[in-house]
Amino acid sequence: MSQAHVHLAYAPRGPGLLYGVMWFAVADDILGWFIGARDGEHVASYFVLQDYYSPKETRFFRSLEDDVRGSWAEVRASGAEEPSPSPVPEEASHELNRLQDAFVRHWLFFDDDPHAGAEGEALRQRELPVRHANIRASQLDKLQTGAAIWHHDSPDTDRSVLIHLSRRWPLDFEAEG
């Protein structure tokens, strides 16, 4: 079983969850999942940074739906997305789904979840925004607070992976180095 690296960014006086991402390495590749804000909506996608740990050029692939077995695209440096078959090997797709599910259950809740009422109320009591995708109130104390943005990195997180990914993901916010 793999251990995922996790990073979240949160704007408590703005849109709330800016993005959350988890990833793990399989040989030379990085496999993961992200969710974040884009034009006031939330986008979620699985991703692969192919050949990230090799001397070859790293290629970025992302699922077009929030489905590891659905449609995928390769995202070029120009931002153009070319249709692509899933780059996730079958055996790795189960681990990717397992880690994504654990990440969501531990860190996030969604406003359309019938069991989310208490979570939303806990954020409102702290005068924090409740949007479609939110960080669980019980996890907020794990974030390092800043003036505008709070964030969390799991121990030993290689932030260069996050920076590389955020330069091409379709979200409004890029990770800071």
N, C-alpha and C positions, 0 to 999 in steps of 0.2 A: 504494500500500500504506500502511496505517495503522500508526502506532506506538502500542502499548498502554501505558497507565499501569498500574503494578503496585503492590500493597500486600500484605504478608503479616504476620501476627502469630502468634507462637509462644511457648508456655509450656514452657520446658525442664524444669521440675520439676513439671509437671502434665500436662494432656492432650496436649501436643505442639502440633500445628497447631491454632490457634484458628480462623483463616480465611485464605484467600488469595483475592484478587480482581484481575481485570484488566478494563480498560475503555478505550474510545476514543469520540470524538465523531463523529457523522454529522449535519451541519447543527445543529439545536437539540437533538438527542437524544444520550443516552449509551447505548451498547450494551456489554455485557460478560458476564462469567461469574464466579461465586464458588463456593467450596467452604468448608465449615466444620463445626464441631461443633454438634450439637443433641442433647441428652439422651444423650450418650455415643456417638452415631452420627454419620456424616458425611453432609451434604446438599450436593448440587451443583446449580446452576441457572444458566441463562442469564437475563439481565435487560435491561430497557430502562427508562431514566428519560426518559420522553417529555416534550418541551418543557422540558428542564432549562435550556437557555440561551435561553429566551424569556420574555416577561412573563406568559405563561399559567401556570396551575397545573401543576406537575410531576406526572405520573402514573407510577406504578411498576407494571411488569409483570414477571412471572417465569415461566419454564418450570416446569411441574409435574414433568417428568422432566428428566433431563440430556440434553435433545435440543432443538436450536433449532427444529426443525420439528414437535415433538410438541405436547402440550396446554399451554396458557398460562392464566394468571389475572392479572387486575388486582388488586393488593393495595391496599385502601383504607386510609385513615389509622386506621380502627378496627381494622385487622388482618384484616378479612373479605376473603376471596378470591373474586372473581367470575370465572367462566369467560370467556375472551376468545380471539379468534383471535390468532395470532402477530403482534406489532406490528413484526417485523423484516422490512424489505423484502428480497425475494429476492436482489438483488445484494449487499446487506450481509451476508446470512447466510453467504455463502462466506468473507468476510473475518473475520467473527466466529468461525466454526469454525477458520479458519487460525490466528488469534491465540490462541484457547483452546488449541489443540493445541500451539503453540509455548510457551505459558506452562506447561502441564503438563510437557512434555518438559524444559524448562529448570529448573523449580523443584521439581517434585513426583515422588513415586513412591508406589505403592500396594502393600500387603502381599500382595495376590493376584496381582501381576505375577510371572511365572516368573523374570524377570531381576532381581528386587528383593532377592535374598539378600545380595549384597554391600552394597547401600545400607542395609539393616536392620542388618547387622553393624557397619557404620561408625558408625551412631547408638548401638548398644549399647556399642561400645568407648568412646564419649564419655559413657556412662551417661545417655543420653537416651531418652525413650520411643519405642517403635515402635507405631504404631496402624495403622488402615486407610489413612489418607491422611497422608503425611509430607513434610517438606521434605528434599530431597536433602542429604546430609551435605556434599557439595562446595559447597553454596550457603550453609551456615550462617554462614560468615565474612563474608558480605555483610549480615548482620543487625546492627542496632544493638542492643547488649545492655543490658538493664535488670535490676533486681532480680527482677522476676516475669515480665515479658513482653519478648521480643525482637521487633523489627519491621524491615521494609524498605519503603521507598518509592522508586520509580523517580524519577529527576531530574524536576523541574517537575511533580510530582504535585499536583493540586488536591485537597487533603484534604477540602474541603467536599463533593465528590462522594461520597467514602467515608463521611463522617458522615451525609449525607442517605440514602444507600443502607442503611447499617447500622441506621438507625432503623426500617426496615420489613422487612429480610430475616428469614427464619425461623431464624436462628442464635442460639445462647446468648449470644454476645458482641457488644457494640456497640463500634464504633471510638471511640477517644478523640480529642477535639479538640485 
